């Protein structure tokens, strides 16, 4: 890595927490200005520099992926600055490949519900949803949890949601009973708390104690955390 040319680091505590999370699912929750896109790129850098990573990042449409200031433009710029000739950018396929680590980042869309079929046979070590509330929770997000499998990496595969949760979206129902107060406002003291769950009949059963969850459900237990982010956390943006 050409760290002598450019240093990339979290710009806020929530971004740092997002980068450090090893939960099965991490939700980075914040409105415009909370640094969601940069947090995602940090996560890409973290996992792309681990051997054999297979990373996919979804936006709902290909237009959103390629728009000016969008995640494809921002990510390729940063990877080129960091790795120079050591990174392969495949613009047509929207792929970033690091030969040194044999790691691939694929940008993809799920504009139509049927697009999910192209991924149901894949194996990913990292699945990222950018603006996750634009996706169908039950038919696009949850099915891909089954694609978190890659035996060639030395870490447990993870899924990441970056979004400003909407009241009627499935993500809201995952976080409202613990991470939000009665008015739907994030509870600061519970931000970044890790919880544990199993899926039964398409719904999560929650535990705050991992040992209790494992004693009942064994290896089926997965972990989750929601991280509250706000524009006031993003000091570089406020300064500019």
C-alpha positions as CSV (number, residue, x, y, z in Angstrom):
1,X,0.0,0.0,0.0
2,X,1.4,3.4,-1.0
3,X,0.8,5.0,2.4
4,X,3.5,7.5,1.8
5,X,1.2,9.1,-0.8
6,X,-2.1,9.1,1.0
7,X,-3.4,8.2,4.4
8,X,-7.0,7.1,4.7
9,X,-8.6,7.1,8.2
10,X,-12.0,7.4,9.8
11,X,-13.3,11.0,10.0
12,X,-15.6,10.4,13.0
13,X,-16.1,8.0,16.0
14,X,-19.1,6.3,14.3
15,X,-16.9,5.6,11.2
16,X,-14.2,4.2,13.4
17,X,-16.8,2.0,15.2
18,X,-18.1,0.8,11.8
19,X,-14.6,0.0,10.6
20,X,-13.9,-2.0,13.8
21,X,-17.1,-4.0,13.8
22,X,-16.9,-7.7,13.3
23,X,-20.6,-8.4,13.8
24,X,-22.3,-10.5,11.3
25,X,-24.5,-7.5,10.4
26,X,-23.6,-3.9,11.1
27,X,-26.0,-1.1,10.4
28,X,-24.5,2.4,9.9
29,X,-27.5,4.6,10.5
30,X,-27.5,8.3,9.5
31,X,-28.9,10.9,7.3
32,X,-27.1,13.0,4.6
33,X,-23.7,14.2,5.8
34,X,-23.1,11.4,8.3
35,X,-20.3,10.0,6.1
36,X,-22.0,6.7,5.0
37,X,-20.2,6.5,1.6
38,X,-16.8,7.1,3.1
39,X,-17.5,4.6,5.9
40,X,-18.3,2.0,3.2
41,X,-15.1,2.7,1.3
42,X,-13.1,2.3,4.6
43,X,-14.7,-1.1,5.1
44,X,-13.8,-2.1,1.5
45,X,-10.2,-1.1,2.2
46,X,-10.2,-3.1,5.4
47,X,-11.4,-6.3,3.8
48,X,-9.8,-5.9,0.4
49,X,-6.4,-6.0,2.1
50,X,-7.2,-9.4,3.6
51,X,-6.4,-12.4,1.4
52,X,-9.0,-13.9,-0.9
53,X,-11.8,-11.4,0.0
54,X,-14.9,-11.4,-2.3
55,X,-16.7,-8.2,-1.7
56,X,-19.9,-7.0,-3.3
57,X,-21.4,-3.5,-2.8
58,X,-25.0,-2.9,-4.0
59,X,-26.9,0.2,-5.0
60,X,-30.4,-0.1,-6.2
61,X,-29.7,1.0,-9.7
62,X,-26.5,1.1,-11.9
63,X,-27.2,4.9,-12.5
64,X,-26.8,5.5,-8.8
65,X,-23.5,3.5,-8.8
66,X,-22.0,5.5,-11.6
67,X,-23.3,9.0,-10.9
68,X,-20.9,11.9,-10.1
69,X,-19.8,11.7,-6.5
70,X,-21.3,8.2,-6.3
71,X,-19.6,5.3,-4.6
72,X,-17.9,3.8,-7.8
73,X,-16.3,7.1,-8.6
74,X,-15.2,7.8,-5.0
75,X,-13.9,4.2,-4.4
76,X,-11.9,4.0,-7.6
77,X,-10.3,7.4,-7.0
78,X,-9.2,6.4,-3.5
79,X,-8.0,2.9,-4.5
80,X,-5.9,4.4,-7.4
81,X,-4.4,7.0,-5.0
82,X,-3.5,4.3,-2.4
83,X,-2.4,1.4,-4.6
84,X,-1.3,3.0,-7.9
85,X,-0.3,0.4,-10.4
86,X,-1.0,-2.4,-7.8
87,X,-4.7,-2.1,-8.3
88,X,-6.7,-3.3,-11.4
89,X,-9.8,-1.2,-12.2
90,X,-12.3,-2.8,-14.5
91,X,-14.7,0.0,-15.4
92,X,-17.0,-2.0,-17.6
93,X,-17.7,-4.6,-15.0
94,X,-17.3,-2.2,-12.1
95,X,-14.7,-4.3,-10.3
96,X,-11.7,-3.4,-8.3
97,X,-9.0,-6.2,-8.0
98,X,-6.0,-6.2,-5.7
99,X,-3.6,-8.9,-7.1
100,X,-1.4,-8.8,-4.0
101,X,-4.3,-10.0,-1.9
102,X,-6.3,-11.8,-4.6
103,X,-9.3,-9.7,-3.4
104,X,-12.1,-8.4,-5.6
105,X,-14.7,-5.7,-5.0
106,X,-17.7,-5.9,-7.2
107,X,-20.2,-3.0,-7.5
108,X,-23.6,-4.3,-8.5
109,X,-27.3,-3.2,-8.7
110,X,-30.6,-4.9,-7.8
111,X,-32.9,-2.7,-9.8
112,X,-35.5,-5.4,-10.3
113,X,-36.5,-8.1,-7.8
114,X,-35.4,-10.7,-10.3
115,X,-31.8,-9.4,-10.3
116,X,-31.3,-11.2,-7.0
117,X,-31.2,-14.5,-8.9
118,X,-27.7,-13.5,-10.3
119,X,-26.3,-13.7,-6.8
120,X,-28.0,-16.5,-5.1
121,X,-25.4,-19.0,-6.2
122,X,-22.4,-16.8,-5.3
123,X,-20.2,-16.8,-2.2
124,X,-19.2,-13.5,-0.7
125,X,-17.1,-12.7,2.3
126,X,-18.5,-9.1,2.5
127,X,-21.9,-7.9,1.4
128,X,-22.6,-4.1,1.5
129,X,-25.9,-2.3,0.9
130,X,-25.4,1.4,0.2
131,X,-28.7,3.2,1.1
132,X,-30.2,-0.1,2.2
133,X,-33.7,1.2,2.6
134,X,-34.0,1.4,-1.2
135,X,-33.9,-2.4,-1.4
136,X,-36.7,-4.8,-0.7
137,X,-35.8,-6.2,2.8
138,X,-37.5,-9.6,2.6
139,X,-36.8,-10.3,-1.1
140,X,-33.3,-8.8,-1.6
141,X,-31.5,-8.2,1.7
142,X,-32.4,-11.2,3.8
143,X,-31.9,-13.8,1.0
144,X,-28.3,-12.7,0.6
145,X,-27.5,-13.5,4.2
146,X,-27.2,-17.1,2.9
147,X,-24.4,-16.0,0.5
148,X,-22.1,-15.0,3.4
149,X,-19.7,-17.9,2.9
150,X,-16.1,-17.9,1.8
151,X,-13.9,-20.6,3.2
152,X,-10.8,-19.0,1.8
153,X,-10.8,-16.0,4.1
154,X,-9.5,-16.0,7.7
155,X,-12.5,-13.9,9.1
156,X,-16.2,-14.5,9.5
157,X,-18.1,-13.1,6.5
158,X,-20.1,-10.0,7.2
159,X,-23.0,-7.9,5.9
160,X,-23.1,-4.1,6.2
161,X,-26.1,-1.7,5.8
162,X,-25.6,2.0,5.4
163,X,-28.8,3.9,5.5
164,X,-31.1,6.4,7.0
165,X,-33.8,4.0,8.3
166,X,-37.3,4.6,7.0
167,X,-40.3,4.0,9.3
168,X,-42.0,1.4,7.2
169,X,-38.8,-0.5,6.1
170,X,-37.7,-3.9,7.5
171,X,-34.5,-2.4,8.9
172,X,-36.6,-0.1,11.1
173,X,-38.3,-3.2,12.6
174,X,-34.9,-4.7,13.4
175,X,-33.6,-1.7,15.3
176,X,-36.7,0.1,16.8
177,X,-37.2,-2.1,19.9
178,X,-33.7,-1.7,21.3
179,X,-31.8,1.1,19.5
180,X,-34.6,3.7,19.2
181,X,-36.7,5.4,21.8
182,X,-40.5,5.7,21.7
183,X,-40.3,8.6,19.2
184,X,-38.0,6.7,16.9
185,X,-34.9,8.7,18.0
186,X,-31.6,6.7,18.3
187,X,-30.6,6.1,21.9
188,X,-27.0,7.3,22.1
189,X,-26.1,5.0,24.9
190,X,-27.1,1.9,22.9
191,X,-25.3,2.9,19.7
192,X,-22.7,0.2,18.8
193,X,-24.1,-2.3,21.2
194,X,-23.8,-5.9,19.9
195,X,-26.8,-8.1,20.1
196,X,-27.4,-11.7,19.0
197,X,-30.1,-13.3,16.9
198,X,-31.4,-16.3,15.0
199,X,-33.9,-16.2,12.1
200,X,-37.0,-18.2,12.5
201,X,-39.9,-17.9,10.0
202,X,-38.2,-14.9,8.5
203,X,-38.1,-13.0,11.7
204,X,-35.2,-12.4,14.2
205,X,-35.3,-13.7,17.7
206,X,-33.1,-11.4,19.8
207,X,-30.7,-12.0,22.7
208,X,-28.5,-9.6,24.6
209,X,-26.3,-12.4,25.9
210,X,-24.3,-14.5,23.5
211,X,-23.9,-17.4,25.8
212,X,-27.6,-17.7,26.3
213,X,-28.3,-17.5,22.6
214,X,-25.6,-20.2,21.8
215,X,-26.9,-22.5,24.5
216,X,-30.3,-22.5,22.9
217,X,-29.5,-22.3,19.2
218,X,-25.8,-23.3,18.8
219,X,-24.0,-22.3,15.6
220,X,-27.2,-20.7,14.1
221,X,-26.5,-17.6,16.3
222,X,-25.4,-14.4,14.5
223,X,-24.5,-11.0,15.8
224,X,-25.8,-7.5,15.0
225,X,-25.1,-3.9,15.9
226,X,-26.5,-0.5,14.9
227,X,-24.3,2.5,14.9
228,X,-25.8,6.0,15.2
229,X,-24.1,8.6,13.0
230,X,-25.0,12.3,12.5
231,X,-23.6,15.1,10.4
232,X,-22.3,16.8,13.6
233,X,-20.0,13.7,14.0
234,X,-18.4,14.5,10.6
235,X,-15.9,17.2,11.6
236,X,-14.1,17.4,8.2
237,X,-17.4,18.0,6.4
238,X,-18.5,20.7,8.9
239,X,-15.1,22.4,8.6
240,X,-15.4,22.5,4.8
